[in-house]
Amino acid sequence: MTANQLRTSRQVRRVRLTVQAVDALVERVLGGQRGVAQRVSETIASELQRIDRDCNFTPAARAAFQDLLAWTGQPTVHSIELPANDEPFWFRALHSLANHQSRPELPAACDVAVIGAGLTGASAAYHLAEAAGEGASVVVLDQGDPACEASGRNGGNFELIPENSIGVYEGLARERLAFLRRRYARLPIEVVQAESERQASLVLGLSLRNRDLLKQIILRERIECDFAPRGWLHLASTDEEEQGICDEVMLAAQHGQRIELWSRRKIRQELGFENEYLGRFIPGDGTYHPFKYVCGLLKAAMRTGVELYTRCRVQRVSSETLDLHAVVTDRGTIAARCVIVATNAFTGQLFPELRAIKPHQSQVQVTELAPDRARGRVITCEHGPAFFSQPRAGARNGFAPLLMGGGADRPMTSPSSRRRSARVHDALLEIRDRYYPELRGRPPSAEWVGPMAFTPDQLPAIGFLRPGIIIVAGYNGYGGSYTTAAGLAAAQMAITGEVPEWVPEDVFSPRRLTTTEPIFMTERDGLWRIAASLCRQLKAVNRQISEALMLRADGEASAVPRRVPPRVSRMVRALETETSPATSIAPEMLRSFPAFRNFTVDEVAELLGSMQRWDLPRGTLLFREGDEGSTCFVVIRGMVDVSIKVRGQPQLLAQLGPGSIFGQSSLIDGEPRMASYSMHRDSVLAEIDATACERLLNNRNALALKLLAALNQGLVAALRSADRQLMRLNEEREGQWGDSEASLAPEPLVEGRLDEV
């Protein structure tokens, strides 16, 4: 239309515009292209701004006129209200699977029933398709249409490092440590540290697998989903966060991934705005159209026999036997051998025992015709916190829609709620204007909310709830980082009945959400991994102690007499013939020590039956630093000196009393002995070797778990002792210890009850 047609008379200025008048104006400006962003001439833009400034509107007309300004990329002088359109940007695409029914009636039975046709359910169906092609029947059910909940209401990002944090983000490993310390405050910090490092590595490995799998499927199936792996930039906002993202460079390198650190200048050159701190850029991450991707996965699965039934609400799932489960829907019941539950925020409604998976609400808005500075990249920051991206759908001539999401994710009672927050709306506009100041005053064309599912420990739930019931949910706002790989894991579990090693049960199992106790402290494999990690930590600290002692020997402090094990020159090497069965040791004696206090008398008796007793006189050398070994020991009576060689001379590090456990590193990792151990007094030791230990652990009973816990407790004590020793040496080097002799004192012995053996 022409500007002359748009110009209003003086009479229009005096009247209050109604919805009908604005609708007529919209028709004249946009024509038959409503819902499509259109750039207008400068003359028309000027006239629209004049109407905005000078005319009066009814409330409904003001909202309709704000939408017109949004679609034409024009600012308003009025406050920007929530747009009338609450449909996601992704829903602008035609839904080719709306109300899809593979057959007129639901099947009476199937091998695998998948509940939920979003990102996870579609991935599970896709990976089950091969089994379906071999005769297995797979049925996918959804209460609505595919990808119409969280999967179609997100930001369309896929990212390598899920930034689940509270407050300032300080890096993945640090955040895992902070979460575990808050949730399991009673656990020793050394155990929490070991587990947090392991979990950070597992999370990174899972998201890496997810990203690679996502790319492979899109390319293999030729899914048209605006896939743009242009990279992800996270903007640091504090010194602590800057250090955290630097640490992540090292973590990613361990997985063979490259992470770039962007300078402030680089950020300004690439994106056109200033940032006070560095940025972390991950090549290969980026954006995609999740709605199109889900439909592409489901279509590929259905080509090989998977069946899809939409608008079919599952009301409950009851397990008749281990391999027979009744999936009760509002259209009938399906008997399934296995059920995959991919319902994310709705999981607690179907399985009340998983109410710990809490629904939260995210909010996203889209501004049309923004300068295309992101160019398919994802940008995140802790201001808000927020993310923004410019999807390739709609990008043209240097302009693209700008998706801005974030604000504090809000808990919600019902995951079906579509209520938007005016406060989050205002916060998103403020963040948008900070990074895109040229958009100030521009209304968004749409703003929507979507349900997310949060878990107490910020990790997804992937695993068996009970035999035949597989839960894959709880992505904590990072579905793009997990869902494709989670669907693969669920499919593998349904086919094999086994949990893939890359989603270990002690970390990801949904059963962890049904108890307040950490599963990683109650299962054999988890405790063994923690023990191995503690061994590595202890080895690293001992290496630092050795280096510190060498540096000390080279400095002025070397004039201070060394602490050496007594009577070194007269030591005699212990012989195997000096051992006898440990059954001669009273079980109550072992139970008096803290590490064995939770053992029953029968469990201690069984343990002692797998051990050997050593009666060693003062001055006996049990083994030397560097010796091969595969056993560990408990000090029953006496005292043991621990020493290492420094410049060829022994240096006393610690003295171990009754109840102490030592030698676990050789037992667990098969490593050579890290130190020399000799008898300070006549001593009685109990020894367990790798063969006996493995036999006990393979029983996977209460004794096995308690034994591993005892070994870990000993490792924690040794690690703390080594840490204190290292701290004293470091402080001495800095001149903070006036008494050098005191700084070399060995760690105090651990006293136990000296009952008769």
C-alpha positions in Angstrom: 0.0 0.0 0.0 1.1 3.6 -0.3 1.8 6.1 2.4 -1.1 8.2 1.3 -3.5 5.4 1.9 -2.1 4.9 5.4 -2.2 8.5 6.5 -5.2 9.2 8.8 -7.4 12.3 8.9 -7.5 14.8 11.8 -10.7 13.1 12.8 -8.9 9.8 13.4 -6.5 11.6 15.7 -9.4 12.7 17.9 -11.2 9.3 18.1 -10.3 6.3 20.1 -9.2 3.5 17.7 -11.0 0.2 18.1 -9.9 -3.3 17.4 -11.8 -3.2 14.2 -10.0 -0.1 13.0 -6.6 -1.6 13.9 -7.6 -4.9 12.1 -8.4 -2.9 9.0 -5.0 -1.1 9.3 -3.2 -4.5 9.7 -4.9 -5.8 6.6 -3.8 -2.7 4.6 -0.2 -3.0 5.8 0.4 -6.7 5.9 -2.3 -7.8 3.4 -2.6 -11.6 3.3 0.8 -12.1 5.0 -0.3 -11.9 8.6 2.1 -13.8 10.9 5.1 -13.0 8.5 7.6 -10.3 9.4 7.8 -7.6 6.8 10.0 -4.6 6.4 8.1 -1.5 5.3 9.2 1.7 3.7 10.5 4.6 5.7 7.4 6.6 5.0 5.0 3.8 6.2 7.3 3.3 9.2 7.1 7.0 10.1 3.3 7.0 9.8 3.0 3.9 12.0 5.1 5.7 14.6 3.0 8.8 14.4 -0.2 6.7 14.9 1.5 5.1 17.9 2.4 8.4 19.4 -0.7 10.5 18.6 -3.7 8.2 18.6 -5.8 6.9 21.4 -6.6 3.2 21.6 -8.9 0.9 23.4 -6.9 -1.7 25.5 -7.6 -4.4 22.9 -6.7 -2.1 20.0 -3.5 -1.1 21.7 -2.5 -4.8 22.0 -3.4 -5.4 18.3 -1.5 -2.3 17.2 1.6 -3.4 19.3 1.5 -6.7 17.3 1.5 -4.8 14.0 4.6 -2.8 15.2 6.2 -6.1 16.1 5.7 -7.7 12.7 7.0 -4.6 10.9 10.0 -4.1 13.2 8.8 -0.7 14.5 9.3 0.7 18.1 6.6 2.0 20.4 6.7 5.0 22.7 4.5 3.1 25.1 5.3 0.4 27.6 5.7 -2.9 25.9 3.1 -5.4 27.1 3.0 -9.1 26.7 2.1 -9.9 23.1 -1.2 -11.4 22.3 0.5 -14.3 20.5 1.6 -17.0 22.9 2.4 -19.7 20.3 6.1 -20.8 20.0 8.2 -19.6 17.1 8.6 -23.3 16.1 4.9 -23.8 15.6 4.9 -21.6 12.5 5.9 -24.7 10.6 3.1 -26.9 9.3 2.5 -29.8 11.7 2.5 -32.8 9.4 1.8 -35.3 12.3 -1.1 -33.5 13.9 -3.7 -36.0 15.1 -1.7 -38.9 13.5 -3.1 -42.4 14.0 -1.2 -45.3 12.6 -4.4 -47.4 12.8 -8.0 -46.6 13.7 -7.7 -48.5 16.9 -5.0 -48.9 19.5 -3.2 -52.3 19.4 -3.9 -54.6 22.3 -0.3 -55.4 22.9 3.2 -54.4 21.9 6.8 -55.2 22.8 7.8 -51.6 23.7 5.4 -48.7 24.5 7.0 -45.3 24.4 5.0 -42.7 26.3 5.7 -39.2 25.0 6.4 -38.1 21.4 8.8 -35.2 22.2 12.6 -35.1 21.7 13.3 -38.1 23.9 10.4 -40.3 22.9 11.1 -39.6 19.2 14.7 -40.5 19.7 13.8 -43.7 21.5 11.4 -44.7 18.7 14.0 -44.0 16.1 16.6 -46.2 17.8 14.0 -48.9 18.4 13.1 -48.8 14.7 15.7 -51.4 13.8 14.2 -53.8 16.3 10.7 -53.0 14.9 12.0 -53.9 11.4 13.0 -57.3 12.8 9.4 -58.0 14.0 9.3 -56.3 17.3 6.3 -54.0 17.8 6.9 -50.5 19.0 4.1 -48.1 19.9 4.5 -44.3 20.6 1.7 -42.5 22.5 1.3 -38.8 23.2 -1.4 -36.9 25.0 -1.3 -34.2 22.4 0.5 -33.8 19.1 4.3 -34.6 18.8 6.6 -31.9 20.2 3.8 -29.7 21.5 5.1 -29.5 25.1 8.7 -28.8 26.2 10.2 -30.2 22.9 8.4 -27.5 20.9 8.5 -24.7 23.5 12.2 -24.4 24.1 14.9 -22.2 22.6 16.1 -24.6 19.9 19.7 -24.9 21.3 22.0 -27.8 21.6 25.0 -27.3 23.9 28.0 -29.3 25.1 28.1 -28.1 28.7 24.8 -28.0 30.6 25.1 -24.9 32.8 22.9 -26.0 35.7 23.8 -23.6 38.5 22.4 -21.5 41.3 23.8 -18.0 41.4 27.0 -17.3 39.6 28.1 -20.1 37.2 31.7 -21.2 38.0 32.2 -24.1 35.6 30.7 -27.5 35.3 33.1 -29.4 37.7 32.7 -26.7 40.4 29.0 -26.6 40.0 28.8 -30.4 40.4 30.9 -30.1 43.6 28.6 -27.3 44.9 25.4 -29.3 44.3 26.7 -32.4 45.9 28.0 -30.5 48.9 24.6 -28.9 49.4 22.7 -32.1 48.9 24.9 -34.5 50.8 26.4 -32.3 53.5 27.3 -35.2 55.7 29.6 -36.9 53.3 33.4 -36.3 53.5 34.5 -33.5 51.3 37.1 -35.8 49.7 34.4 -38.3 48.6 32.2 -35.4 47.3 35.1 -34.0 45.4 35.9 -37.4 43.8 32.3 -38.0 42.8 31.8 -34.4 41.5 34.7 -34.8 39.2 33.4 -38.1 37.9 29.9 -36.7 37.4 31.2 -33.7 35.6 33.1 -36.0 33.2 30.0 -38.2 32.7 27.8 -35.2 32.0 30.3 -33.9 29.5 30.6 -37.3 27.9 26.8 -37.7 27.6 26.3 -34.3 26.1 29.1 -34.9 23.7 27.6 -38.2 22.6 24.3 -36.3 22.2 25.7 -33.7 20.0 27.5 -36.1 17.7 24.4 -38.4 17.5 22.2 -35.4 16.7 24.4 -34.4 13.8 24.7 -37.9 12.5 20.9 -38.5 12.5 20.1 -35.2 10.8 22.7 -35.9 8.0 21.8 -39.6 7.6 18.0 -39.0 7.5 18.3 -35.7 5.7 16.0 -34.0 8.2 15.3 -30.4 7.2 15.4 -28.8 10.6 17.5 -25.6 10.1 20.5 -27.3 11.6 23.2 -24.7 12.3 26.2 -26.0 14.3 27.8 -22.5 14.3 29.0 -22.6 17.9 28.0 -21.5 21.4 29.4 -18.5 23.2 29.0 -18.2 27.0 29.7 -14.7 28.3 31.4 -14.6 31.7 30.0 -12.0 34.1 32.4 -12.2 37.1 36.0 -13.1 37.9 34.9 -16.4 39.4 32.9 -17.3 36.3 35.8 -16.4 34.1 38.0 -18.8 36.0 35.4 -21.4 35.8 35.2 -21.3 32.0 39.0 -21.5 31.9 38.9 -24.7 33.9 36.3 -26.1 31.5 38.9 -25.8 28.7 40.9 -28.5 30.5 37.9 -30.7 31.2 36.8 -30.6 27.6 40.4 -31.3 26.4 40.3 -34.6 28.4 37.4 -35.6 26.1 39.2 -34.5 22.9 37.1 -31.4 22.6 38.3 -27.9 21.6 37.0 -24.9 23.5 38.1 -21.4 22.6 38.4 -18.4 24.9 37.2 -15.2 23.3 38.7 -12.0 24.3 36.6 -8.9 24.9 37.9 -7.6 21.5 36.9 -10.8 19.8 33.4 -10.6 21.3 33.0 -7.0 20.1 34.3 -7.9 16.6 32.0 -10.9 16.2 28.8 -9.7 17.9 29.0 -5.9 18.0 28.6 -5.4 21.7 30.9 -5.0 24.8 31.4 -7.5 27.5 33.5 -6.9 30.6 34.8 -10.4 30.8 36.0 -13.2 28.5 33.7 -15.6 26.7 33.9 -19.4 26.2 33.2 -20.5 22.6 32.5 -24.1 21.8 32.6 -24.9 18.0 30.0 -27.4 16.9 27.2 -26.3 19.2 24.4 -24.2 17.9 20.7 -24.1 16.9 18.2 -26.3 15.2 14.4 -26.4 14.7 13.3 -28.9 17.5 9.8 -29.2 16.1 10.9 -30.2 12.6 13.6 -32.5 14.1 11.1 -34.5 16.2 8.8 -34.9 13.2 11.7 -36.1 11.1 12.7 -38.7 13.7 9.2 -40.0 14.0 8.7 -40.2 10.3 12.0 -42.2 9.9 10.9 -44.5 12.7 7.4 -45.1 11.2 8.9 -46.0 7.8 10.3 -49.1 9.5 7.1 -50.1 11.4 6.9 -48.0 14.5 3.3 -46.9 15.2 2.3 -43.4 16.4 -0.9 -42.6 18.2 -1.5 -38.9 19.1 -4.1 -37.3 21.4 -4.1 -40.4 23.5 -3.7 -39.7 27.2 -1.9 -42.4 29.3 -3.7 -42.5 32.7 -1.6 -45.0 34.5 1.0 -47.8 34.1 0.6 -51.0 36.2 3.1 -53.8 36.3 1.6 -57.3 36.2 4.9 -59.2 36.0 8.5 -58.3 35.3 7.8 -58.4 31.6 4.1 -57.5 31.4 2.9 -54.0 32.0 -0.6 -52.5 31.4 -0.5 -49.1 29.8 -4.0 -47.7 30.5 -5.1 -44.9 28.2 -8.3 -43.0 27.7 -8.8 -45.1 24.5 -8.0 -48.5 25.8 -5.3 -50.6 27.4 -2.1 -51.9 25.8 -0.1 -54.8 27.3 3.6 -54.1 26.8 6.7 -56.1 27.6 8.6 -52.9 28.3 7.6 -49.2 28.8 9.8 -46.2 28.1 8.5 -43.1 29.9 9.6 -40.0 28.1 7.2 -37.5 29.8 9.7 -35.0 31.3 7.7 -32.5 33.4 4.6 -34.7 33.4 6.5 -37.7 34.9 5.4 -37.1 38.5 1.7 -37.2 37.5 2.1 -40.7 36.0 4.5 -42.0 38.7 3.9 -40.3 42.0 7.1 -41.9 43.5 9.0 -39.6 41.1 7.5 -36.4 42.4 11.0 -35.2 43.0 11.1 -34.4 39.3 9.5 -30.9 39.6 7.9 -29.0 36.8 9.3 -25.5 36.1 8.4 -23.0 33.5 10.6 -21.2 31.0 9.7 -18.1 29.0 10.9 -17.2 25.5 10.1 -14.2 23.3 10.9 -13.5 19.7 11.7 -10.1 18.1 11.4 -9.9 14.4 13.8 -8.4 11.9 16.8 -8.1 14.3 20.3 -7.5 12.9 21.6 -11.0 12.2 24.7 -10.8 14.5 24.4 -14.2 16.2 24.2 -15.9 12.8 23.1 -19.3 14.1 25.3 -19.2 17.2 23.9 -19.6 20.7 24.9 -16.9 23.3 24.3 -17.4 27.0 25.0 -15.3 30.0 24.3 -15.1 33.7 22.6 -11.8 33.4 19.0 -13.0 33.9 20.3 -15.7 33.3 19.5 -15.7 29.6 20.2 -17.2 26.3 19.6 -15.8 22.8 20.0 -17.0 19.3 18.8 -16.2 15.8 17.4 -19.3 14.1 18.1 -19.8 10.4 14.4 -20.1 9.7 13.4 -16.6 8.7 17.0 -15.3 8.3 17.4 -13.2 5.2 19.0 -10.0 3.9 21.1 -9.5 7.1 18.1 -9.8 9.4 16.7 -12.7 11.5 14.3 -13.3 14.3 15.9 -13.0 17.7 14.9 -15.6 20.3 15.5 -14.4 23.9 14.8 -16.7 26.8 15.6 -16.9 30.4 14.8 -15.2 33.7 14.5 -17.2 36.8 12.8 -20.5 35.8 9.6 -20.6 37.9 8.3 -23.7 39.8 4.8 -24.6 38.6 2.0 -26.7 40.0 0.7 -27.9 36.6 3.1 -28.5 33.7 0.1 -27.8 31.4 0.0 -24.1 32.5 0.5 -21.5 29.8 0.5 -18.5 32.2 3.2 -16.0 31.3 5.0 -13.7 33.7 5.0 -9.9 33.1 8.1 -9.7 35.4 10.1 -12.2 33.2 8.8 -10.4 30.1 10.3 -7.1 31.3 13.5 -8.8 32.4 13.9 -10.3 28.9 13.4 -7.0 27.2 16.0 -5.4 29.4 18.6 -8.1 28.6 17.7 -7.9 24.9 18.2 -4.1 24.9 21.6 -4.6 26.6 23.0 -6.7 23.8 20.9 -5.3 20.9 20.4 -1.6 21.8 19.0 -0.9 18.4 15.9 -2.9 19.3 15.0 -0.7 22.2 11.3 0.0 22.1 10.5 -2.9 19.7 7.7 -5.2 20.8 8.2 -8.9 20.5 5.8 -10.7 18.1 5.3 -13.7 20.3 6.1 -14.9 23.8 5.5 -18.3 25.2 6.1 -20.6 28.1 7.1 -24.2 28.2 7.3 -26.8 30.9 10.7 -28.1 32.0 11.6 -30.8 34.6 14.1 -30.2 37.3 15.7 -32.9 39.5 17.1 -32.2 43.0 20.7 -32.9 41.9 20.4 -31.3 38.5 21.1 -34.5 36.6 18.7 -36.2 34.2 16.9 -39.4 35.2 17.9 -42.2 32.8 17.4 -45.8 33.8 15.1 -48.5 35.2 12.6 -47.4 37.9 11.7 -51.1 38.2 12.1 -54.0 35.8 10.5 -53.2 32.5 9.9 -49.5 33.3 12.5 -47.1 31.9 12.4 -43.4 32.9 14.1 -40.8 30.7 13.2 -37.3 32.0 14.4 -34.4 34.1 16.7 -32.4 31.9 16.8 -29.3 34.0 16.3 -27.0 31.1 18.9 -28.6 28.8 16.9 -31.0 26.7 19.0 -30.1 23.7 22.1 -31.4 25.5 20.7 -34.8 26.5 17.5 -36.0 24.8 18.8 -37.6 21.6 21.4 -39.7 23.6 18.9 -40.4 26.4 16.5 -41.8 23.8 19.3 -44.1 22.5 20.1 -45.2 26.0 16.4 -46.0 26.7 16.2 -48.0 23.4 19.2 -50.0 24.3 17.8 -50.8 27.8 14.5 -51.9 26.3 16.3 -54.2 23.8 19.0 -55.6 26.1 17.7 -55.2 29.6 21.0 -53.7 30.5 22.0 -50.1 31.4 24.7 -48.7 29.0 28.0 -48.0 30.8 27.9 -44.3 29.8 24.8 -43.7 31.9 25.8 -45.6 35.1 22.9 -46.3 37.5 24.6 -44.8 40.6 24.6 -41.4 38.8 21.6 -41.4 36.5 19.1 -44.0 37.8 15.6 -42.5 38.6 15.7 -44.7 41.7 18.1 -42.1 43.3 15.1 -39.7 43.4 13.2 -42.0 45.7 15.7 -41.9 48.5 17.6 -39.2 50.4 20.7 -41.4 50.5 23.2 -41.1 47.5 23.1 -44.2 45.4 26.7 -43.7 44.5 27.5 -44.5 48.2 25.3 -47.6 48.3 26.3 -49.5 45.2 29.5 -51.5 44.6 30.5 -50.0 41.3 30.0 -46.5 42.6 32.0 -47.0 45.7 34.8 -48.7 43.7 35.0 -45.7 41.3 35.2 -43.3 44.3 38.0 -45.4 45.8 39.9 -45.3 42.5 39.5 -41.5 42.3 40.6 -41.1 45.9 43.7 -43.2 45.1 44.5 -40.9 42.2 44.1 -37.9 44.5 46.3 -39.4 47.1 49.0 -40.3 44.6 48.9 -36.7 43.3 49.2 -35.2 46.7 52.1 -37.5 47.7 53.9 -36.5 44.6 53.5 -32.9 45.5 54.8 -33.6 49.0 57.9 -35.3 47.6 58.5 -32.4 45.3 58.1 -29.9 48.2 60.5 -31.9 50.4 63.1 -31.9 47.5 62.7 -28.1 47.2 63.1 -27.8 50.9 66.2 -29.9 50.9 67.7 -27.5 48.3 67.0 -24.4 50.4 68.2 -22.9 53.6 65.9 -25.0 55.6 67.9 -28.1 54.7 70.0 -27.5 57.7 67.1 -28.6 59.9 67.4 -32.2 60.9 65.3 -34.6 58.9 62.6 -36.8 60.6 63.6 -40.3 59.8 62.0 -43.7 60.8 63.8 -45.0 63.9 66.4 -47.7 63.7 66.4 -47.7 59.9 69.8 -49.4 59.7 68.5 -52.4 61.7 65.3 -52.9 59.7 64.5 -56.5 58.7 62.3 -57.2 55.7 59.0 -59.0 56.6 58.6 -62.5 55.2 55.4 -64.2 54.1 56.1 -67.1 56.5 55.3 -64.7 59.3 51.6 -64.6 58.5 48.8 -66.7 60.0 45.0 -66.7 59.6 43.4 -63.5 60.9 40.6 -65.5 62.5 42.6 -65.4 65.7 41.8 -61.7 65.9 38.7 -61.0 68.0 35.8 -59.7 65.8 34.9 -57.1 68.5 38.4 -55.7 68.3 38.0 -54.9 64.6 34.5 -53.5 65.2 35.9 -51.1 67.8 37.5 -49.1 65.0 35.5 -46.3 63.3 35.8 -47.8 59.8 34.3 -51.1 60.9 31.7 -49.8 63.4 28.8 -50.6 61.1 29.8 -54.2 60.5 27.9 -56.9 62.3 29.9 -59.5 64.3 29.1 -62.1 61.6 30.3 -59.8 58.8 33.5 -59.0 60.7 34.1 -62.8 61.2 33.6 -63.4 57.5 36.0 -60.6 56.6 38.6 -61.9 59.0 38.2 -65.3 57.4 39.5 -63.8 54.2 42.5 -62.0 55.8 45.9 -62.9 57.0 47.4 -61.9 60.4 50.9 -60.4 60.6 52.8 -60.2 64.0 55.7 -57.9 63.3 58.4 -56.7 65.8 59.6 -53.2 66.0 61.9 -52.2 63.2 60.4 -54.6 60.6 60.1 -53.1 57.1 56.8 -54.3 55.6 57.5 -53.0 52.1 59.5 -50.3 50.4 58.3 -47.4 48.3 58.0 -48.6 44.7 57.5 -52.3 45.6 54.8 -54.2 43.7 51.8 -55.0 45.7 48.1 -56.0 45.6 47.1 -56.0 49.2 46.1 -53.6 51.9 46.4 -53.7 55.7 44.5 -52.7 58.9 46.6 -51.8 62.0 45.1 -53.9 64.8 47.8 -53.0 67.4 51.0 -51.1 67.5 52.2 -48.2 65.3 53.4 -48.0 61.7 55.8 -45.4 60.3 55.2 -44.1 56.8 58.2 -42.7 54.9 59.3 -41.7 51.4 62.7 -41.2 49.9 64.0 -37.6 49.4 67.4 -37.2 47.8 68.0 -40.9 48.6 67.2 -40.5 52.3 64.0 -41.6 54.1 61.7 -38.9 55.3 59.0 -39.7 57.8 55.5 -38.6 56.7 53.1 -40.1 59.2 52.5 -42.6 62.0 49.5 -44.9 61.8 47.9 -46.2 64.9 45.3 -48.9 65.6 42.3 -48.8 63.2 44.3 -47.2 60.4 44.0 -48.7 56.9 46.8 -48.4 54.4 47.9 -49.9 51.0 44.5 -49.4 49.3 46.0 -47.9 46.1 47.9 -51.1 45.4 44.8 -53.2 46.1 42.5 -51.0 44.0 44.6 -49.8 41.1 47.5 -52.3 41.2 49.9 -49.4 41.6 53.4 -49.8 43.1 53.6 -48.9 46.8 53.6 -45.1 47.2 55.6 -45.1 50.4 57.7 -47.4 52.7 56.0 -48.8 55.8 57.9 -50.0 58.9 57.0 -51.0 62.4 57.5 -48.2 65.0 56.4 -50.6 67.7 55.6 -54.3 67.9 52.5 -54.5 65.8 49.7 -56.7 64.7 48.3 -56.2 61.1 45.4 -57.8 59.2 46.0 -58.1 55.4 43.5 -58.7 52.6 44.7 -59.4 49.1 43.1 -58.6 45.8 41.8 -62.1 45.2 40.0 -62.3 48.6 38.7 -58.7 48.2 37.3 -59.4 44.7 35.6 -62.6 46.0 33.9 -60.6 48.8 32.9 -57.8 46.5 31.5 -60.0 43.9 28.9 -61.2 46.4 27.4 -57.6 46.1 25.9 -58.0 49.6 25.9 -55.7 52.6 29.4 -56.9 53.6 30.8 -55.9 50.1 29.4 -52.4 50.4 30.6 -52.0 54.0 34.1 -53.2 53.0 34.3 -50.7 50.2 33.1 -47.9 52.5 35.8 -48.9 55.0 38.5 -48.7 52.3 37.2 -45.3 51.2 37.2 -44.1 54.8 40.8 -45.1 55.1 41.6 -43.3 51.9 39.9 -40.2 53.0 41.9 -40.3 56.3 45.1 -40.8 54.3 44.3 -38.0 51.9 43.5 -35.6 54.7 46.7 -36.4 56.4 48.7 -35.9 53.2 46.9 -32.6 52.5 47.8 -31.3 55.9 51.4 -32.3 55.5 51.6 -30.6 52.1 50.0 -27.5 53.5 52.6 -27.3 56.3 55.4 -27.7 53.8 54.0 -25.0 51.5 53.5 -22.6 54.4 57.0 -23.3 55.6 58.3 -22.3 52.2 56.4 -19.1 52.4 58.0 -18.3 55.8 54.8 -18.7 57.8 56.1 -21.3 60.2 58.6 -20.1 62.8 59.3 -23.6 64.1 60.7 -25.6 61.2 61.1 -28.7 63.3 57.4 -28.6 64.1 56.5 -28.4 60.5 58.2 -31.7 59.8 56.4 -33.6 62.5 54.7 -36.7 61.2 50.9 -36.8 61.2 49.6 -37.9 64.5 48.6 -41.5 64.9 45.0 -42.7 64.8 44.4 -44.2 68.2 42.2 -47.2 68.5 41.1 -49.3 71.4 44.0 -51.4 72.6 42.1 -54.5 73.7 43.8 -57.8 73.7 43.9 -59.5 70.3 
